[in-house]
Amino acid sequence: MSGSPNISRDSTIAQIAAIIREGVESGSFRASDPDRAALELASLIDGLAVQVALGDRLVTAELMRTTCVEVAERVLDTKLEVAAPEQIS
């Protein structure tokens, strides 16, 4: 079990960074350091997910969702088109 959580987290951050790089290359995103942006976004998601999982009354799943989208828009200097929760299957 040694190191396995870090391997999974590293993989997730690498996947997010790859998506950011693709967005930068296509002109959809602006991020001078895709790896740093990926780390920031993954950390935000992780932190809020813990609060949602623990049942924090102030951090609902909807607040987590909107906060993550708003921060991603700022970090990536873009406007994201996001499906409503009921449209996601």
VENCOR-V156896 format. One record per residue. N is the residue number from 1. RES is the residue in one small letter. SS is DSSP state (A for helix, B for strand, O for the rest). Layout:
N	RES	SS
N	RES	SS
//
This chain:
1	m	O
2	s	O
3	g	O
4	s	A
5	p	A
6	n	A
7	i	A
8	s	A
9	r	A
10	d	A
11	s	A
12	t	A
13	i	A
14	a	A
15	q	A
16	i	A
17	a	A
18	a	A
19	i	A
20	i	A
21	r	A
22	e	A
23	g	A
24	v	A
25	e	A
26	s	A
27	g	O
28	s	O
29	f	O
30	r	O
31	a	O
32	s	O
33	d	O
34	p	A
35	d	A
36	r	A
37	a	A
38	a	A
39	l	A
40	e	A
41	l	A
42	a	A
43	s	A
44	l	A
45	i	A
46	d	A
47	g	A
48	l	A
49	a	A
50	v	A
51	q	A
52	v	A
53	a	A
54	l	O
55	g	O
56	d	O
57	r	O
58	l	O
59	v	O
60	t	O
61	a	A
62	e	A
63	l	A
64	m	A
65	r	A
66	t	A
67	t	A
68	c	A
69	v	A
70	e	A
71	v	A
72	a	A
73	e	A
74	r	A
75	v	A
76	l	A
77	d	O
78	t	O
79	k	O
80	l	O
81	e	O
82	v	O
83	a	O
84	a	O
85	p	A
86	e	A
87	q	A
88	i	O
89	s	O
//
